[in-house]
Amino acid sequence: MKYLLALLTVLALIQPAMAQNALPQTFLDGKSVILISNSPQARPLLSWEALAHEFHPALVSTGGDPIAYYELESVVISEEVQAGFATMFSKRMVSSIVILTRKANGSVTLNIGPFSNNKSMVPTNGMWSMEAGSIQQLNETMTVIGQSIKSKNLMVLEVPEFPSGANATASAAQRYLNRNPLNLDIFKLGIPLSGSAGESGYLNTFRYDLLGKSEESVLAEQNAEKNGLQAIFSQSYPHQVEFLTTPKTDAALISERVQFVLMRVEAREADLMENMGLATDSLTDGDRIVVKYYIRFLVRNELYIGLVWDADPDWRKSLENFLNNLKIK
């Protein structure tokens, strides 16, 4: 009877699509890195590290070999940092990426996919996934699933590990240029709207505040964002722009004469400056959350942050500052 009740619980919690597909073989026969996005509004209040400790035994019992846990937001802070982490994972011969998202209502979503061995991290479709009302329900379901699975992973870690990501952020810092790009008057500047950052931006959609948003909601937010951006660009940017509403490869953008792309990051100011190779001695409050814009030159993959540090908590003010500073010779 106990087994029957557990089985019924599994059937109730597993998504129909997942019920027809086994766990990825890369997960059952190789190392996994786990990325956690944890809403600060979820109750009971748990840090993302505490959530990792809660989840680890169930993941191991399902046949996984989790070798490292990271906060998702620290990995997707910028495309360059994400690429640095991807290089680290490749060196450690990671075969799967596991993403655990805990939303504000306490529900959790688990996604597992093969590691792409590049900065996109995961494929844009075909991810194995399941949902549960809480981390406890997810753990119970995973444990039951593990009873019928044969894994080739042996000698796995008994407790979660949290390696440093310093190497990833350090390699990213070397690519930022403290100057303005040339030829903005010749080629179009691409402006990605929410949800259109390209293949590497797909990983960002697993954040607790983005996962599960409907296409209608995304389009509505894009329209509102576009209206705000158009107003600023019409006043402060005299050259051609193109709003990007869907992910496109660099090659596709270049073929459409978009050689520059406006990039946006949001994080603690001290973290951003260090990530971009700048000194933080002059900061009075390095913990404040700011938005910083910069331009990526697609042809040479160069990153231009401008001659002046112009980040601001208000994205509109930050963008106005950046566009005005582009005029500095």
Steps between C-alpha positions, in 0.01 A plus 500: 500500500784738586663438160168549322444835669850610407445395139172692485683806634755471223233472232322804637809717509679406181409699191332293226782573255761384746314180583569379146872571512776351711758709677775612259777246464755779541360550850522130591849449359700815565562805716235764557515865601196635683381860455250630755267799467325560831234766554564709814121517546458121528413353838640342704791737453803311368824620348594342169778310679250363753277399210796311351545308826128414498510381139834318482404162657199462268708587194759240595233237567367557148836404353666836453861595565477867608851642523426871549220736597475864389237771526350543153502879526877506558556295184274708272620839628635557148559305181874518560481357852271227371758412236768487772295255703441289189877475450542391862231234463656367180835457676327300774332280236147588608234318300174642642360827628234474770291812569288529814263797509304589814229756438345750740210268588743226608442276199806356329586406144782267409659504154777270381677516166830401341782751540557669165875558561459865404358816652139407423540226768175320417291427187205729429263202480480140615577563867379235746281673757262452790316719749400467865320713755805514729858382529381225737253367241768514231743305717240231574421461132865486398573238763220275372615546140850396605374161621446387141808657340840347435774760511862463393608773740703365792687661790292818494532784749298453819460874556468787250810697405511871415818568297614854430409660170793743519669359191188556290459862606873573465511376142197715417663815641783478247258553211349833609638814337486831685430706185231569239456296181562644152272493194170518687387734222557233234341186645175447687489458877288202602289549811383171654165508671416269789524135397704566185859489620586212267588139562721580798217706650273196522658397831373825651139394440530247786520779758228486764347827373496395132431125488150414384404840361250476218584615149234770535663634817841506336364687196320753720817566700701530179259762363516704821879471505526594133290813551725614786816425304377675184436819694855504637670403172309759298644770727851370565612276211527637144586175318305197376355250746313172466288352778554126540190310613617143439835323556739518203851373446788744455532392136134577433530845659816586305328399175232760585767771554466481878862496614445651844266380774403694811553286810344549844607358836356554847683410819679643803716789386823373652451159339439658160804725516727216609352278230584769243854545627447837670615621843231542765691733737278800421172322577306617804247217485622201304195296601244712320332330204567684175442457127795534262485514121782419261539415131618172353673517161394172339775470238786496755293423810629813671318654796494878533395638841580863418748755630293591806338276762132584457301226676191602693222324696246645253541327161374808316758724663770241439413474130483877455841532668651232278363640174614851587846372593528329161547849354824549692799486267 
